[in-house]
Amino acid sequence: MFSLTARASLARLTGCALGFSMLFAPACSNAATAAPTTNFAVASPPSSALRTTTTNLAVLATRVGLDAESLTASGVTSGSVASLVAALAVAEGDLPTPLAQLDATYTSARASVRAAERKIQGGTATASEIADFPAQEQALANAQAARDGALDSLFTSATAGLTAGQRTALSAIRANRSWKLPTEFLVTSRTEAEWIALRDALSNERTAAKNGDTPNSACQALLGTERANASVAAAKTALDTNLASVTSAWNAATNA
């Protein structure tokens, strides 16, 4: 018998039609929309063919959330970058299962799920294929969890030499980066409605500046409060002051 979750998933795929609608809240409103989602990850036995470390440390550092801008906004200075990147490279080589293999397992599991979804939606899936679908979804979830766990481990190892405050800020940026807002705003946590209101206020400000209009007063009041936040202000100051030097050190350390 399928679990309630599996039944819901199959009902979603075999229904006669799927309807989707989205509501977009006006700038600076408190109306909530769906929060950004993150990708998935899976563990597999080690493969000697994939047991290699990355040849692109810049890509790895960015995936882990240790790009130059995030480091700068968190208060990391250029003198700490080389040791951090070196620790990241060592940590990757020490992973129980290589990151390349975790990526490959995830990609394979995702492809299997998508292929099964197409067959079920198209009405060409056999009874056996429908019955196997929940297990394929679980394999994808397992793959995501394994890959995410590896990336979390790399982040922890690479940042071990930083201060607690720097690690906290980096963790916040990493958790909030799916909102795709200026980095200084990512150092603090907000509710979903607050993120949406901030996003709308920034959009209103950009649009007004582009068109030569006066920005919405409520949006400006919100941005004034956000920019006065001590953590946001410190991140913005660090970016204005140190981004160039940190980027130079980061490029040198990662061979970017």
Buried (B, 14 or more C-beta within 10 A) or exposed (E): EEEEEBEEBBEEBEEEEEEEEEEEBEBBEEEBBEEEEEEBBBBBEEEEEBEEBBEEBBEBBBBBBBBBBBBBBBBBBBEBBBEBBBBBBEBBEEBEBBBBBBBBBBEBBBEBBEEBBEBBBEEEBEEEBBEBBBEBBBBBBBBBBBBBBBBBBBBEBBBEEBEEEBBBBBBBBBEBBBBEBBBBBBBBEBEEBBBBBBBBBBBBBEEBEEEEEEBBEBBBEBBEEBEEBEBBBBBBEBBEEBBEBBBEBBEEBBEB
